[in-house]
């Protein structure tokens, strides 16, 4: 099952309880509150705050 925006809209950030959005490239979801980025590994969203990175508001997409 591919992770869709409709699926992600039902989720909240486990760290701050704000809404999350699917990143444009589909590689992760990003919290609109605390800016944590939760990776998608395979088709699994890793919603662990200790696995998340924090991204600046205007951060350019990573090439890694």
Phi, psi and omega in degrees: 000126178281142178286123181247161178298323180299320178293314183295328180298341179271358185258160172228159178291129179290341182276316186235357177072016177274170177291155176238157180229147174286130177293152184304322182277357177074011184272347185195172169242149185236135177283133179280346180270291185267358176067019175291142179245117181261123184288154171251116181250114189071245174237024182249127175275122181270096185266045178254120181306327180287344176265349183279155170248161177251125186249139175297157180301317182256026182296137177286152179300140180284146178259005181279000000 
